[in-house]
Amino acid sequence: MGRTVNIPQKTAQYMHSLANQFEEEVAGRLLYRQEGNEAMVDTAYITGTGTETCLNEDNDSLEVIRDLLNDNPDWSQAPFHTHTNKTVDKHGEYFAYNWSEQDLSQIEQGIARDHNYMAVLVTPENILVEGADNPDVYISQGQSLYREPVLDALEQTEDKLGYDRTLEDLDLTEY
């Protein structure tokens, strides 16, 4: 049995709102701590938007994540993206419950680079996770105890790098 990705309910609800309310697909990173066989998600960080065939991640956002993880080795990241209602309407119900072939190809490449790699897909209906160890998703009640320290560290990292995101860009501080 693989890891269990433990996502707080409020984070899961927020991520579903991205898939349900936006026309563009959204990409980001789930920030988590590995505790035994559990990946405890602390928060999510949006890194870009785009279409179902081309998600553009912001280089400044990716630099913030790299720098944050360099300064905090207890944290890890898993890329996530959405399949929106628009994607499902355009390409079929299959994409409300499944990864695209392009997604699966990118996951295979990620696993080839790092056996612990995992990726998360958020659809209007589901949250799916894929990795070499066949991880499962568990939606937990409440919030992560580490959510605030992670958000503080993200803000400090952005300040250090001179990256000025607006509150709307930061995404999850309001949920």
C-alpha positions as CSV (number, residue, x, y, z in Angstrom):
1,M,0.0,0.0,0.0
2,G,1.2,3.5,-0.8
3,R,1.1,6.8,0.9
4,T,-2.1,8.4,2.0
5,V,-2.4,12.1,0.9
6,N,-4.2,13.7,3.8
7,I,-5.9,16.9,2.5
8,P,-7.8,19.1,5.0
9,Q,-11.5,19.5,4.0
10,K,-11.2,23.3,3.6
11,T,-8.3,22.9,1.2
12,A,-10.2,20.2,-0.7
13,Q,-13.3,22.5,-1.0
14,Y,-11.1,25.3,-2.2
15,M,-9.5,23.2,-4.8
16,H,-12.9,21.9,-6.0
17,S,-14.0,25.5,-6.3
18,L,-11.1,26.1,-8.7
19,A,-12.3,23.3,-10.9
20,N,-16.0,24.4,-10.7
21,Q,-15.7,28.2,-10.9
22,F,-12.9,28.9,-13.3
23,E,-13.0,28.4,-17.0
24,E,-9.2,28.2,-17.2
25,E,-7.4,25.2,-15.7
26,V,-5.3,26.1,-12.7
27,A,-1.9,24.6,-11.8
28,G,-0.1,24.8,-8.4
29,R,1.7,22.9,-5.7
30,L,0.4,21.2,-2.6
31,L,2.9,21.8,0.2
32,Y,3.0,18.8,2.6
33,R,5.0,17.1,5.3
34,Q,5.7,13.4,5.0
35,E,4.9,11.7,8.3
36,G,5.4,7.9,8.0
37,N,3.1,6.8,5.2
38,E,1.1,10.0,5.3
39,A,1.6,13.1,3.2
40,M,0.0,15.8,5.4
41,V,-1.0,18.6,3.1
42,D,-0.6,22.0,4.8
43,T,-1.7,24.3,2.0
44,A,-1.8,24.8,-1.8
45,Y,-0.1,27.5,-3.8
46,I,-1.2,28.5,-7.3
47,T,1.6,28.7,-9.9
48,G,-0.3,29.3,-13.1
49,T,-3.3,29.0,-15.3
50,G,-4.1,28.0,-18.9
51,T,-6.0,25.7,-21.2
52,E,-6.5,22.0,-21.1
53,T,-3.6,21.6,-23.5
54,C,-1.2,24.3,-22.2
55,L,-0.9,25.3,-18.5
56,N,1.6,28.2,-18.0
57,E,3.3,28.2,-14.7
58,D,4.7,31.5,-13.5
59,N,8.5,31.3,-13.1
60,D,8.4,33.6,-10.0
61,S,5.9,31.3,-8.3
62,L,8.0,28.3,-9.0
63,E,11.1,30.1,-7.7
64,V,9.2,30.8,-4.5
65,I,8.4,27.1,-4.1
66,R,12.0,26.0,-4.8
67,D,13.4,28.6,-2.3
68,L,10.8,27.7,0.3
69,L,11.7,24.0,0.1
70,N,15.4,24.7,0.2
71,D,14.9,26.6,3.4
72,N,12.5,24.0,4.9
73,P,13.7,20.5,4.2
74,D,10.8,19.0,6.2
75,W,8.3,20.1,3.5
76,S,7.7,18.6,0.1
77,Q,5.6,19.6,-2.9
78,A,3.3,17.8,-5.2
79,P,2.1,19.5,-8.4
80,F,-1.6,19.8,-8.9
81,H,-3.8,21.0,-11.7
82,T,-7.5,21.1,-12.4
83,H,-9.8,19.8,-15.0
84,T,-12.6,22.4,-15.1
85,N,-16.2,22.1,-15.9
86,K,-15.3,23.7,-19.3
87,T,-12.8,20.9,-19.9
88,V,-15.3,18.2,-19.0
89,D,-18.0,19.8,-21.2
90,K,-15.6,20.2,-24.1
91,H,-13.9,16.8,-23.9
92,G,-16.3,14.5,-22.1
93,E,-17.3,13.1,-18.7
94,Y,-14.2,10.9,-18.8
95,F,-12.1,13.9,-17.7
96,A,-14.2,14.4,-14.6
97,Y,-12.9,11.1,-13.2
98,N,-9.6,10.5,-15.0
99,W,-6.2,11.8,-16.0
100,S,-5.5,12.8,-19.6
101,E,-2.8,10.9,-21.6
102,Q,-0.7,14.0,-21.4
103,D,-1.0,14.1,-17.6
104,L,0.0,10.4,-17.3
105,S,3.0,11.0,-19.5
106,Q,4.2,13.9,-17.3
107,I,3.7,11.7,-14.2
108,E,5.8,8.9,-15.7
109,Q,8.5,11.5,-16.4
110,G,8.3,12.8,-12.8
111,I,8.5,9.3,-11.3
112,A,11.5,8.5,-13.6
113,R,13.3,11.6,-12.0
114,D,12.1,10.9,-8.5
115,H,10.5,7.7,-7.2
116,N,8.7,9.7,-4.5
117,Y,7.1,12.0,-7.1
118,M,3.3,12.3,-7.0
119,A,0.8,14.5,-8.7
120,V,-2.7,15.6,-7.9
121,L,-5.7,16.2,-10.2
122,V,-8.7,18.1,-9.0
123,T,-11.9,17.8,-11.1
124,P,-15.4,19.1,-10.4
125,E,-16.1,15.7,-9.0
126,N,-12.9,14.2,-7.6
127,I,-9.4,14.6,-6.3
128,L,-7.1,12.0,-7.8
129,V,-3.5,11.3,-6.8
130,E,-0.9,9.3,-8.8
131,G,2.6,8.1,-8.0
132,A,4.8,5.1,-8.1
133,D,3.4,3.8,-4.8
134,N,-0.3,4.2,-5.8
135,P,-1.1,6.8,-3.1
136,D,-4.7,7.3,-1.8
137,V,-6.5,10.5,-1.0
138,Y,-8.1,11.1,2.4
139,I,-10.1,14.3,3.1
140,S,-9.7,15.2,6.8
141,Q,-11.8,17.4,9.0
142,G,-10.3,20.7,10.1
143,Q,-7.1,22.4,9.1
144,S,-3.5,21.5,9.2
145,L,-1.7,22.6,12.3
146,Y,1.2,23.8,10.1
147,R,-0.9,25.8,7.7
148,E,-0.1,29.2,9.3
149,P,3.6,28.5,9.5
150,V,3.7,27.5,5.9
151,L,1.8,30.6,4.8
152,D,4.2,32.7,6.9
153,A,7.1,31.0,5.3
154,L,5.7,31.5,1.8
155,E,5.2,35.2,2.5
156,Q,8.7,35.6,3.9
157,T,10.1,33.8,0.9
158,E,8.2,36.0,-1.5
159,D,9.5,39.1,0.4
160,K,13.1,37.8,0.3
161,L,12.8,37.3,-3.5
162,G,11.1,40.6,-4.0
163,Y,8.1,38.9,-5.4
164,D,5.0,40.9,-4.7
165,R,1.8,38.9,-5.1
166,T,-1.5,40.3,-4.5
167,L,-3.9,38.7,-2.0
168,E,-6.0,37.5,-5.0
169,D,-2.9,35.8,-6.5
170,L,-2.0,34.1,-3.3
171,D,-5.3,32.2,-3.4
172,L,-5.8,30.3,-0.2
173,T,-5.3,32.9,2.5
174,E,-9.1,33.6,2.4
175,Y,-10.5,30.0,2.8
